Amino acid sequence: MTLKKRIVTILALALCAGGIYGVGRLGITVQQNEEQEIESDSLFGRRETLYLWYTDEALTDYLNSVVVSYSEYQDDVRVVPVYTSGREYLETINQASIHSEEVPDLYIVSNDSLEKAYLAGLASEVRLPEGVLPMADFFPETAVSAVTYKEKQIGYPFYFETSCFLYNETYLKDWAGVQIEAERDAQAAEEAQAQLEREGEPSEEDEDGAAAESAITDEEIQAKVEEALPKTIDDILAFADVYDAPEQVEAVFKWDVSDIFYNYFFVGDSIDVGGKNGDQADSIHIYNENAIKCMRVYQNLNQFFSIDTKEISYDGVLQDFIDGKIVCTVATTDALSKIEAAVAEGNFNYEYGVTTVPDVSEELPSASLSVTQCVVVNGYSARKEMANDFAAYLTGSATDTLYARTCKLPVHDSGSTYDDPDKEAFLQEYMDSIPMPKMVETSNFWVELEIAFAKIWEGDDANADLKALSEKIMSQVVGGEYTEEYIDVPEEVEEAYEDEDISSDAEAASDEDGE
């Protein structure tokens, strides 16, 4: 799924701000149809009604369960979830707010739409219910920044999307066992030679003892795997250069180079679009020395991992991972549920692991892109206090079943979601990620950056393309022609690895093993 499609899809999603709110204080009732609403009114008397809009059908059952649990604590308020199309979502909300008697009191939207929503009067400043502590005391800084606009919090974080490093743990364990055995054999040979030089031939007892000591434990293998997990892009290349790939492996590292969501980590720490909260037009720094260096590292990977930007797709890459054809990739949170489904169907017979994305180099950190889904209280709502109360409940103590029911990861979990180390790795990556900016003036930045990545991957001058990109975006921001001063960044001599095309070499090695 491309970033452009992803942005449309995630307009309906919400990022979990759970855990900071008192459990049992708030509640909701879901009415499935008009008859249920009438029956409920007759049982409890006439209640105030809140309308919650969303665009992701995967949330339907979960939201229905939350509003039912909410009604146990707040029996004078009824919440009605309203599913609507994601097309022109904010415009539809705007029209309903002005012309409908059933005004959307709350809605779920991605954080990059908050400026547009606020300027249209569709988002109001968060009013935390009495007794609820400030968001900053409980939520990651990333989440607070994502919902902050002009120093005001205008949304409740609900759940998030970001990218992580996904690897086949079975392959790494097999490799680790071979490495440990080879290291021990080498050490034993050295010790035997030393003993021979000192005392003559080793006794049978010495040989039996050495054999017993050479047994490899699970703990040693796991430690070797942890040691092998890449800290930088160079670590991936070094591993790929020495890895003896199984027959079915076609590539050591493969990812969707056509989608900015999986590429962004290369430049995420080096460029700035909107400052900390993504809302400052005077804080845009796209063209700089570190960004140029990062893009050159990215471009150089094309000689090691031959990936066609026109043929690659995220779904295809993930399927290759599930089929055991690649060792590692960059994946979003949906990979977890897809792998879980493949395991249940008997189509994935490996162990796997998730960790944070590697740095570009020891000198150039990386940072993934993230999208935070938020619950927003409509500025047109006549029931803002009630809406804030429910928003706090929905994104707080009601998040314990969010992943189980929707496969979406909450910002903060009121249950045990993050007891799973793979899910916890995504949370850690999110905490270190760069939230999507909110500025309307830079709304096309992602499409333009994606185009620049594709051109640079194919061999364009990284310096020239970043300069042109920055000038285009800055011209939009300042409302006139903008020219960047050229930055002279000399080409660095890259370390030469034995194999020029690692993906092809892995496949060739597999073919030889098969013969």
N, C-alpha and C positions, 0 to 999 in steps of 0.2 A: 504494500500500500504506500503510495507516494505521500510526501508531506502535505501536498495540496489536498488530497482526498482525506488524509488524516485530520487536517484542521477542520474540514467540514464535519467529519464524523464526531470529533471530540467536542463540538459545540454543545453536545448534550450531556457530556460527562461531568462529574463533579469530584473534587479532590477531598479526601477525608481529613478533617481536622480533629479526629476523634481523641477521646481520652481526657481532654482538658475539662470536660463538662461533667457535672454531677450525674451519676447514674440514677435513673428512676425519677428525675425531676421533671422531664418533659415527655410528651407522648403524642401519637398521631392515630387517626382512624382513616382507613381506606374504605371508600364506598365503591363497590363493583358496579352498581347500577342504580337507577332511580328508586327502585323498590327498597333496596337496602338503605338508602338515604332517608326515605320516609319512615321506615321501621326504626332507624336509629333516632330520628327526631322524636318519635313517639315514646321511645324508651327513656331518653335523657332530657327531653325538652329541646326547644330550638337552640341550636348551637351555631357559633360563628364558623364560617367555612373559609379555609385557605386553599388556594389553587397552586399546585406545584407543577411546573412545566418541565419536561425533559425530552430528549430526542433519541436516546439509546434504548431500544427495546430490551436489551439485556438487563436493564435496571428494573423492569416492570415488577417481577415477582418480589424482588428485594424491597422496593419502595412500598409495595402493598403490605409486606410483613412489618415494615417499620411503622407505617401509619396505624396499623392495628395495635402494635405495642405502645405507641404514643397515646392511644385512647385510654389505656389503662391508668395513665397518670394525669391526663388532661382531658377530662370528659366533657368540657364545655367548648372544645375546639375540634372541628372536623377538617381533615386534610384530604384533598382529592388530587391524586396524581393525574396529570394530563399529558399523554404522549402526543407529540406533534412532529411533523417532518423537520429535518435539519436545514432544509433550504430556506434561505432568507429568514433565519430563525429570529434574530433580533428585530427585524422589520415586522414579522408576524406578531411578536410580543408587543411591539410598539402599537400596532393597529388594535390589538385586543385590549391594550391598556387604555386606549382613547375611546374606542367605540363599543366595547363589550361590557355587559354587566358583570361578567365573570372575569375580572381582572386577574392576570397571573400575579399572585402575591410573591411567589418565589420561582426561581428557575435555575437550572443547572447549565453552566457555560464554561468554556475554557478561558484561562486567565488572559490570553492574548486579546480577548474581545472586551476586556473591562473598560478600557478608555472609551471605546465607541459606545458602550452601554451607559457609562456614567455621563458622558456629554449629551446623550439623548434623554437623560433623566430616568433611565431604566435601572440604575443601580444606586442604592443609598448606602451611606456609611453604616458600618456594622455597629449595632447597639447590643453589646453582650448582656445577656440576662443577669439579673441580680445574683451575686454569689459566684459568678464565673470569672476566673482570673484571665488576665490579658493573654492573647494568642502567643505573644513572644515568649512567655514563660513556659510554654508547653510544646510549641511546634518548631520544626527546623526553620532556620533563617530563610531557607529557600522558599518554603511555603508562605511565610509572612510576606516576603518580597513579592511573590507571585500575585498576592491579593491586595497589594498596596498600590494606590495611585494618588500622586500628589500628597503623600504623607497621610493618606486616609486608607483604612482597611475597608474595602467595599465588597468583600466576599468572604465566605467561609470555605477554607480548603477542604476538599472532599477526598479525591484520589488522584493518582498521577500516572504519567507515562514517561519513561526515559529508556536509555539503552545501556546494556551491560555486555560483558565479555562472557560468552557461552562456550563451554568446552566439553569434549567427550572424555569423561574421567576414566572410563575403561581403557581407552587407548593410552592415556597418560600413565595409568597404573602398570599396564603391560610394559611400557617403555621404561618406567622407573625400576621395575624388577630386573630387567635386562641390564640397566645401567649399574644398579647396586651389585649384581652378580659379577659384572665385568670389573668393577672397582675392587671388589673383594678378591677376585682371582689375581688381579694385578698386585694387590697388597700381599697376598699369600705367597705369590711368586717372589716378591722382593724379600719377604721374611725368610723363605726357604733358602734363597740364595745367600742371604746373610748368615743363616745358621750353617749352611754348607761350608762357607768360608771359615766359620769359627770352629765347627765341631765335626764336620764330615756329614755323611748321609743322615737324614732325619729318621727317627724310629717310626714303627707302625703306629705306636700310641700317639705320637705327635701328629701324624697324618690324619688319624681318626678324630683327634681333638680339633684340628683345623677344619675338617669337614663339618663337624657338629656346630662349630661356631659360625659357619657360613650360612646357616638357615636364615632366611629373610622374613622379618615380621611385618605384619600389616602396618604397624606404627612407622616402621622405616620406609615402607612404600609411600604411605601418606605424606610423610615429611619430604620425601623426594618429589612428589607431585606438587606440593606447596612451593617447593624451591623452584620448580620448573615453570610455574605460572608466570607469565610475562609481566614485568614491571614497565617495560618500554617496547616500542615497535621493534627496536634492534633485537630485543630478546626473542621476539617471534621469529625474526629472520634467522637468528642463530640456532634456534631450536629446529626450524624447518630445514636448515642446512644439514643437520646431523641425524634427523629423524628417519628411521627405517620404517617406511609406511607399510601397513598391511595391504593385502591385495586390493581390497575394496576402496581404499582411500584414494580419492582423486586430487585432493588439495589439502594442505595443512591449514591454511587460513583463507577464508572466502567470505565476503560480505557484500551487501547491496551498495555498490559504489554509485548507483544512480539516484539514491534518495538521501537528501541532506540530513535526515534524522539519524542515519547510521554513519555519516561522514563528519558530522559537526564536531565531534570530540577532538578532531585534529586541530581545530582553530578556536574551540570554545573558550580556552583560557587566554587567548591572545587578542581577540577582538572584543569590542564593547559596543553594544547597540542599546542605548537608553539608560546606561548606568545600572546601579544596584537593583532598582525596581522596574527597570525597562520602560520608564516614562519620561526620560529627560532628553529632549531633542538636542541639547548642547553637550551631550556626552555620547558621541558616536566616533569610534576609532576603529575603522576597518583596515586601513592601509598602514601597516607598521612593520618593523623589521622582524619581530617574532612571527607574525602572521605569514610573512613571505617565507621564512625558514620552515614553518610547519607545512605549508603547501608544497614546498619542494620535497620534503620527506614523503608526503602523500604521493606526489607524482612519481618519485623513485620506486614506489612499491609496484608500479605497473610492470617493471622489468622482472619482478619476482613472482607476482600473482597476476597472470594474464586474465583479466576480467573485462568482458565487453559490456560497456554501459548500456548498449541498446538491447542486449539479450538478458541481462541479469534482472532478477526480481527478488524481493524479500521472501515471498512465499516459496519460491524455488530454492533459495538458499537454505531456508529452514527445513524444507523437505529433504534436501541433500544431507543436512545434519542428522535428521531423524533416520535416514537410510544408512548412516555410517560412512558417507562419502567424503566428509570433511571433518577435520579435527576440532576446529574452533571457528567462531564467527562473532559478529556483533548483532545482538538481538534485543527486542523490546519485551515488555512484560507478558505479552500474549504468548510468547514461546513456552512459558511454564505450563499453561493450560493445554496447549497443543501437544506438548511432549507427554503430559499426563494422560491425555486421551490416547496417544499412540501406544503408551505403555499398557493401558487398559485393554486395547484392541490387540495386543501382542505384536505391534509393529515397531517397537523400539526395545532393543534387547541390550542396552548399554546403561552404564551409570553416567551421569552428567553432573556438571557443576557450573556455578555462576560466580563471577567475581567482577570487580570494577574494571573499567577499560584501562588499558595501559597508557602511560604517558607517551607523548610523541618522542621524547628523548630524555636524558637525565637533566638537561637544561630547559626543556620545553614541556611544561605540564599539559595535561589534557583536561577537558571538561565536557561532559555530555549535555545535550539539549534536553529540556524537560517541559512538559505541558501539565499544568495543574488544573484540574477540574474543580469548579467552585459552585457553591450554592449562594445565589445572589438575591437579596431582598429588593423587589421592584420599588423604584421611587414613586410610582403611581399607586402603590398599595395603600389602602385605608387601614390596614391592620399590621403595620410594621412591627409593633411590639410582639404580637403573636407570631409573626413570620420569623423574627429573629429568634424567638424561643424555640420554634420548631427547627430552624436551621442549625442551631446549637446542638439540638438533640440528634438530628440526622447525621451530622458530621462528627459527633462526639461519641457518646456512649452506645450508639446504635451500630457501630462499625464492626462489631465482633464477627458478624457473618458476611461481611461485604465480599471478601474474596471467595468464600465458599459458594455464594449464590451468584456472583457476577464475574468472577475471575479478574477483578479490579483491585489494585493494591491501595489501601488507605494510607494517607500521610501518617496518621497515628492510629494504632490499632487498639481497640478496647478488649480484644481477645488474645489469641495466641498465634496470629498469622505470622509474625516475625520470629517465632521459634524455629521456623524453617530457614536454614542458612542461605538457601538460594533466593528466597524472597527478601531476606535481610540484606543481601548484597544489592538488590535493586533499590532498597530504601537508602542504603549508604551512598549509592551512586546518585540518587535523587538529591540527597543532602548536599552533595558537592557539585550539583549540576547548575546550568544556566537557564533560568526560566525564560520562556518565550516573551519577548517584549510586547508592550501594549500599544505602542504608538501607531496611529493610523497612517502617518507619513511614511513609515517603513514597512507597511504591510506586504509589499512585494519583495522585500529583501530576501526572503527565503527562496523564492523562485529564482531570483537573480543569482544568489549564492550557489544554488544547486547547478545552475547553468555554468557558472565559473568553475566549480569543482569538476564537472564533466569535461570542460575544455582543457583544464590543467592536467587531468588524468590522461588525456589523449596527447599531451605534449606541448600545450600552449605555455607561454612564459608566465609563471606564477606572479612575478612582480607586476607585469603589465596588466594582467587580468584583475588583480586585486586593486590596483590603482584605478582602473576603469570602473570597477564595481563601486568603490568608495565615492568616486566623483558623481556617479549616477544617483546614488542614494542621497548624498549630501546636497545635490542640486534640487532634489525633491523637498528636502527639509528646509533649505534656506530660500527656496522659491526663485532660484536663478542659477546661472552657470557657476560651477564650482570646479576649481582645479587644485589637485593635490601636488605638493612639491615632491619630485622624484626622490626615492630613497635608494641609494646605491648599496645593495647587499651582495657582496661577492659570492659566487657559487662555492660551496664547500665540497671538498673531495670526500665522497661517500666510501665507507668501508666496503671492500669487494668481498662478496661471498663466493664460495666455490661454484655454486649453481646459479645461473642467470635467471632461470625460470623455475622457481621452486615447485609451483603447482604441477608443471609438466614433469619435473623430475620425480615427484612423488608418484605420479601415475606410471611413469616408465619403470621405476623401481618395483612397483606392484606387479607390472606385467612380467618382469624378469623373475620375480618370486613365483609367479604362477607357472612359468615355464619349468 
